[in-house]
Amino acid sequence: MTTLTDPPRASFRLSMLINDTRYRSLTFQAIALLVLIVSFAYLANNLLTNLAAAGLNIAYDFLGSPAGYDINQTLIEYDSQSSNARAAVVGILNTLLVAFLACVTATVFGVLAGVLRLSNNWLVSKLMSFYVEIFRNIPVLIWIIIIFTIMTAVMPAPRAFRGDEPEATMLLGSIAFTNRGVYLPAPVWGPGSMVVVLTFIASIVGVFAYRRYATNLLYATGKLLPTGWPSLAILFVPSLLVFFVLGRPISLDYPVLGGFNFSGGIQVGAPLIALWFALSIYTGAFIAENVRAGIQAVSRGQTEAASALGLRPGRVMNLVVLPQALRVIIPPLISQYLNITKNSSLAIAVGYADVTATLGGITLNQTGRAIECVLLLMLFYLTISLSISAIMNVYNNSVKLKER
Amino acid sequence: MSDTHAHSVAFVRTEEIPEQAPPYAATGPVKWMRENLFATPANTLLTIVAAYFIYLILTPSVPWILNGVWNANSLSECREILDGATGACFAVLTERWPQLIFGFKYPSDLYWRPSLAFVLLFVAVAPVLFFDLPRKLLAFTALYPFIAFYLIWGGTIFVPLLALVGVMGGFAVYQRFVAGSFAAGFFGGIAAALVIWQVGGLLIPEGASDNAMLRAVPSRDLGGFMLNMMLGVTCVSLSIPIGIALALGRQSSMPLIKLVCVVFIEFIRGVPLITLLFVASVMLAYFFPPDSTVDLFLRVVIMITMFSAAYIAEVIRGGLAALPKGQYEGADSLGLDYAQATRLIILPQALKISIPGIVNIAVGLFKDTTLVSVISMFDVLGMIRGPILASTEWNGVYWELLGFAALLFFVTCYGISQYSQWLERRLATDHR
């Protein structure tokens, strides 16, 4: 009877680095590391030589010096004497603003178009596939420029609103579309307005509490409470009551035509509108496809089985189809949000002061700090993307099918 | 006999009733409309809203297109011809056609060269796209990059010839050694090509471009839709092999290789293309050797290729992950090493799964080539926003120009996506 023993341990030979699978991967990694170090050293050497030749250095002190340029749309206080760092922060906030607005409206457009594309109505479904194909296949930059052109070249000038028989009129008497932007009524927060706001927030909590109570009651006793109109009532009635009892603390400041321009209200600049609308309608087309794919991914048997159990169509949608479709829809939806955030950097094409236009545009050109500015810009976008991916991973793990 | 029968039964039909047409409402367009447009009251309402919407769009746009003026030299001349009627001024397209397509600096007597390259592109791409064509045509595909380079840039013929010889030498070395070990063949081939290029570069006489057969055109003179096409085609074809390498690297069991690939992919995917183009235009030049002159076109190609390679790598990683584990194990049990298993078993299947995704990336990338107008390269959008709209003759002709650019991209991208759907049906081997 023979026993298997380990093969005699051969002493280490150099050829084993290539031929022995135990060492080969180490050899390859060592070579790769060497190549990596050499190429980085080469690039760094080139960089240092070039910088020395141009008399430059890498330093970030320019961030503290005055920016010296104005930004027309800012969310925080800013003037031309503020520092470059503050200009960058203004840009970051503007980026986040347009990204947030575009995400909300793109979702609305996308869900609407995606659901309508599955409609039984031939005309509507064809119209929606037309929308999706047109917007998906034309670059977003062209859409941004087209909408910007509409906002600046087609809209009437403020003076068209002047006179007894003006050429242009304000929408509902309070919103003016002009070639300098859109003027909206601004809310004025009077004394006691906080109470109204707090009541409204409490109402939102109340709606959730009521729905939860209704569900628990249904499971416990089988008694079905209506949820539609009571939710609406809880949402609005207390706030309206408080609003009128306190004597209307919140009022609206309407834009008024004075001099050559409108005064009062909020002015939303044409670049913001162009960027917001173009991004949302372009990304909406992609989201529509995701939504359609998600709904179609739920097999027909699920719908049929739910109907066979006697559920009404609304409940089939809410209780059976949507929970399963959302699992498919949400991951690509979040990557579309990421795309919106990244595409908002196209603001530079229409002059919206986002972070690419302030830090990567004017600050870069004025200070000549190309490397520092581009690195900071990349760092910002990288932070946003990585945090959104992290959130997505958490979500994906939470909705993952629990398998044995 | 017949009498009694006649009395007992009131009426007996002796011939068949001729076939009747179905009721009017249950057939043809009426039935179709009842089912598809007016099924329920809500549906009817939707139909009316949609029809009104279409009416709103068509009423201004149809006369605008039909009344279009195709022959004029300026916007004011267009307005004179239209005489107050609504109508487009398509004359800008006919008058500025060469600028829209080739940019405003490409020599006009040389337009035939990029046009020929464009026509040959279809010949070169056809055997890649349609498998039924004779495989021998692939030889032309391999030659095409050198021909296209020579046609578009001109200059001395030695440069593309040397490049071709280098590639052929590298390929010959690869063929010679690949049977022994893939790594030896692969790296030997690359080394051979580099040696041939280095040695050949010394042999090309100084000033060979000055009296060349085809006049040399510098890259900064390229522009218009030609630039979009060139960037799109070059970057997609370069990024597919890089993307495959990155995807394999990300799946690799070697931690260092994996780390490098993950960092590269996540970094590139995390930043917008605009910032990468900024890198190309203001930063990348610092990383080249001090005396080298790498022009903007090449720098942009490098950055866009890196960008699309990262995205393609993710698509291919999806394809690799979708392969059943049995395929990997089957290849191992046959005794294939990593290179053989990857080349013969894994990649052919993984790539087939990833084709629709790769085509999506290619379409997206082609659309993104318009972004180069932001770093002041005059692609079709840059031409429209810059020289054409700024000129005194055509200041204010927005819709015709933007519509034209949109149409160009729509036709191309829609065509590619239709092809991808056809290919998906064609390659579907599962039973459904």
Boltz contact constraints between the chains, C-beta under 6 A:
constraints:
  - contact:
      token1: [A, 25]
      token2: [B, 254]
      max_distance: 6.0
  - contact:
      token1: [A, 29]
      token2: [B, 254]
      max_distance: 6.0
  - contact:
      token1: [A, 29]
      token2: [B, 256]
      max_distance: 6.0
  - contact:
      token1: [A, 32]
      token2: [B, 256]
      max_distance: 6.0
  - contact:
      token1: [A, 32]
      token2: [B, 257]
      max_distance: 6.0
  - contact:
      token1: [A, 33]
      token2: [B, 256]
      max_distance: 6.0
  - contact:
      token1: [A, 43]
      token2: [B, 287]
      max_distance: 6.0
  - contact:
      token1: [A, 46]
      token2: [B, 287]
      max_distance: 6.0
  - contact:
      token1: [A, 46]
      token2: [B, 289]
      max_distance: 6.0
  - contact:
      token1: [A, 47]
      token2: [B, 286]
      max_distance: 6.0
  - contact:
      token1: [A, 47]
      token2: [B, 287]
      max_distance: 6.0
  - contact:
      token1: [A, 49]
      token2: [B, 290]
      max_distance: 6.0
  - contact:
      token1: [A, 50]
      token2: [B, 286]
      max_distance: 6.0
  - contact:
      token1: [A, 50]
      token2: [B, 290]
      max_distance: 6.0
  - contact:
      token1: [A, 121]
      token2: [B, 43]
      max_distance: 6.0
  - contact:
      token1: [A, 121]
      token2: [B, 46]
      max_distance: 6.0
  - contact:
      token1: [A, 121]
      token2: [B, 47]
      max_distance: 6.0
  - contact:
      token1: [A, 122]
      token2: [B, 36]
      max_distance: 6.0
  - contact:
      token1: [A, 123]
      token2: [B, 47]
      max_distance: 6.0
  - contact:
      token1: [A, 123]
      token2: [B, 50]
      max_distance: 6.0
  - contact:
      token1: [A, 124]
      token2: [B, 46]
      max_distance: 6.0
  - contact:
      token1: [A, 124]
      token2: [B, 50]
      max_distance: 6.0
  - contact:
      token1: [A, 127]
      token2: [B, 50]
      max_distance: 6.0
  - contact:
      token1: [A, 137]
      token2: [B, 410]
      max_distance: 6.0
  - contact:
      token1: [A, 137]
      token2: [B, 413]
      max_distance: 6.0
  - contact:
      token1: [A, 137]
      token2: [B, 414]
      max_distance: 6.0
  - contact:
      token1: [A, 138]
      token2: [B, 406]
      max_distance: 6.0
  - contact:
      token1: [A, 138]
      token2: [B, 409]
      max_distance: 6.0
  - contact:
      token1: [A, 138]
      token2: [B, 410]
      max_distance: 6.0
  - contact:
      token1: [A, 139]
      token2: [B, 367]
      max_distance: 6.0
  - contact:
      token1: [A, 139]
      token2: [B, 370]
      max_distance: 6.0
  - contact:
      token1: [A, 139]
      token2: [B, 409]
      max_distance: 6.0
  - contact:
      token1: [A, 141]
      token2: [B, 370]
      max_distance: 6.0
  - contact:
      token1: [A, 142]
      token2: [B, 405]
      max_distance: 6.0
  - contact:
      token1: [A, 142]
      token2: [B, 406]
      max_distance: 6.0
  - contact:
      token1: [A, 146]
      token2: [B, 402]
      max_distance: 6.0
  - contact:
      token1: [A, 149]
      token2: [B, 398]
      max_distance: 6.0
  - contact:
      token1: [A, 342]
      token2: [B, 272]
      max_distance: 6.0
  - contact:
      token1: [A, 345]
      token2: [B, 272]
      max_distance: 6.0
  - contact:
      token1: [A, 345]
      token2: [B, 274]
      max_distance: 6.0
  - contact:
      token1: [A, 348]
      token2: [B, 374]
      max_distance: 6.0
  - contact:
      token1: [A, 349]
      token2: [B, 374]
      max_distance: 6.0
  - contact:
      token1: [A, 356]
      token2: [B, 274]
      max_distance: 6.0
  - contact:
      token1: [A, 360]
      token2: [B, 278]
      max_distance: 6.0
  - contact:
      token1: [A, 370]
      token2: [B, 282]
      max_distance: 6.0
  - contact:
      token1: [A, 370]
      token2: [B, 283]
      max_distance: 6.0
  - contact:
      token1: [A, 371]
      token2: [B, 283]
      max_distance: 6.0
  - contact:
      token1: [A, 374]
      token2: [B, 278]
      max_distance: 6.0
  - contact:
      token1: [A, 374]
      token2: [B, 279]
      max_distance: 6.0
  - contact:
      token1: [A, 374]
      token2: [B, 283]
      max_distance: 6.0
  - contact:
      token1: [A, 377]
      token2: [B, 275]
      max_distance: 6.0
  - contact:
      token1: [A, 378]
      token2: [B, 271]
      max_distance: 6.0
  - contact:
      token1: [A, 378]
      token2: [B, 275]
      max_distance: 6.0
  - contact:
      token1: [A, 381]
      token2: [B, 271]
      max_distance: 6.0
  - contact:
      token1: [A, 381]
      token2: [B, 272]
      max_distance: 6.0
  - contact:
      token1: [A, 382]
      token2: [B, 270]
      max_distance: 6.0
  - contact:
      token1: [A, 382]
      token2: [B, 271]
      max_distance: 6.0
  - contact:
      token1: [A, 385]
      token2: [B, 270]
      max_distance: 6.0
